[in-house]
Amino acid sequence: MITIFSTTNRKDSYTNKVANIYFSILKEKNIQSQVLDFQKLPIDFLFSNAFGNTTNDFDSIVNKHLLNVDKFIFICPEYNGSIPGVLKSFIDCTNPKLYKSKKVSLVGLSSGRAGNLRGLDHLTSILHYLGSEVLSFKPIFSRIHESFQGDELINAQYLKEVNNHIDSFNGF
Ligand SMILES: Cc1cc2nc3c(=O)[nH]c(=O)nc-3n(C[C@H](O)[C@H](O)[C@H](O)COP(=O)(O)O)c2cc1C
């Protein structure tokens, strides 16, 4: 089982479209996965689940998507030159042991040119600190809004990259 983290709470985000494409292609390749859409996190999780506090709704999301899952894919948009604050908040509200020795892969996207290259470096540092193994192949998708028609990824090069990335992560 792989958990695909759709790491923004922005409604109708491109991040979530990319996460769903990963889910579909993994399914075609007979690889089980599930999407954790940050739009669906409890709105007060940052205050109600920090510093040792827990709530049942957040706990059950964390248990389902992190506890007995050994592979993670983070789809990560560029927000102000880095990862979205909600992603760092999510990590800060979960048990650091949940990331240890997990095999993790990162995908960056942005409306600008960088494709969140910097943010993926930042996230790699955080995950290495937590003991995750991060795959070095990290696709970055720039000018993402030009690559979709509705929910369809129409950029053939990006689609090929997603396929290659999944094959590479499968052998990781
Ligand atoms: C708070 C915020 C900050 C952003 N900062 C950047 C940025 O630094 N560089 C960039 O290229 N795009 C930036 N964007 C635009 C996103 O890259 C764009 O929304 C893109 O579609 C990916 O994010 P999405 O999943 O929210 O759609 C920002 C968007 C938001 C909401």
The ligand as an SDF file (V2000), in Angstrom:
LIG
                    3D

 31 33  0  0  0  0  0  0  0  0999 V2000
   -0.1160   30.6780   -0.7780 C   0  0  0  0  0  0  0  0  0  0  0  0
    0.3850   30.4200   -2.1690 C   0  0  0  0  0  0  0  0  0  0  0  0
    1.6970   30.6910   -2.4720 C   0  0  0  0  0  0  0  0  0  0  0  0
    2.1990   30.4340   -3.7610 C   0  0  0  0  0  0  0  0  0  0  0  0
    3.5250   30.6480   -4.0190 N   0  0  0  0  0  0  0  0  0  0  0  0
    4.0280   30.3040   -5.2260 C   0  0  0  0  0  0  0  0  0  0  0  0
    5.4270   30.4060   -5.4960 C   0  0  0  0  0  0  0  0  0  0  0  0
    6.2300   30.7670   -4.6640 O   0  0  0  0  0  0  0  0  0  0  0  0
    5.8710   30.0600   -6.7230 N   0  0  0  0  0  0  0  0  0  0  0  0
    5.0190   29.6090   -7.7070 C   0  0  0  0  0  0  0  0  0  0  0  0
    5.4770   29.3020   -8.8150 O   0  0  0  0  0  0  0  0  0  0  0  0
    3.6950   29.4820   -7.4810 N   0  0  0  0  0  0  0  0  0  0  0  0
    3.1910   29.8100   -6.2590 C   0  0  0  0  0  0  0  0  0  0  0  0
    1.8480   29.6370   -6.0120 N   0  0  0  0  0  0  0  0  0  0  0  0
    0.9850   29.1420   -7.0650 C   0  0  0  0  0  0  0  0  0  0  0  0
    0.9270   27.6050   -7.0520 C   0  0  0  0  0  0  0  0  0  0  0  0
    2.1380   27.0840   -7.5320 O   0  0  0  0  0  0  0  0  0  0  0  0
   -0.2670   27.2100   -7.9200 C   0  0  0  0  0  0  0  0  0  0  0  0
   -1.4330   27.4070   -7.1530 O   0  0  0  0  0  0  0  0  0  0  0  0
   -0.1830   25.8320   -8.5240 C   0  0  0  0  0  0  0  0  0  0  0  0
   -1.3930   25.6020   -9.1870 O   0  0  0  0  0  0  0  0  0  0  0  0
    0.0680   24.6820   -7.5540 C   0  0  0  0  0  0  0  0  0  0  0  0
   -0.7010   24.7900   -6.4230 O   0  0  0  0  0  0  0  0  0  0  0  0
   -2.1920   24.1900   -6.2260 P   0  0  0  0  0  0  0  0  0  0  0  0
   -2.0410   22.7510   -5.9210 O   0  0  0  0  0  0  0  0  0  0  0  0
   -2.7020   24.9930   -5.0750 O   0  0  0  0  0  0  0  0  0  0  0  0
   -2.9800   24.4010   -7.4740 O   0  0  0  0  0  0  0  0  0  0  0  0
    1.3290   29.9120   -4.7510 C   0  0  0  0  0  0  0  0  0  0  0  0
   -0.0020   29.6410   -4.4240 C   0  0  0  0  0  0  0  0  0  0  0  0
   -0.4860   29.8850   -3.1650 C   0  0  0  0  0  0  0  0  0  0  0  0
   -1.9170   29.5400   -2.8350 C   0  0  0  0  0  0  0  0  0  0  0  0
  1  2  1  0
  2  3  1  0
  2 30  2  0
  3  4  2  0
  4  5  1  0
  4 28  1  0
  5  6  2  0
  6  7  1  0
  6 13  1  0
  7  8  2  0
  7  9  1  0
  9 10  1  0
 10 11  2  0
 10 12  1  0
 12 13  2  0
 13 14  1  0
 14 15  1  0
 14 28  1  0
 15 16  1  0
 16 17  1  0
 16 18  1  0
 18 19  1  0
 18 20  1  0
 20 21  1  0
 20 22  1  0
 22 23  1  0
 23 24  1  0
 24 25  2  0
 24 26  1  0
 24 27  1  0
 28 29  2  0
 29 30  1  0
 30 31  1  0
M  END
$$$$
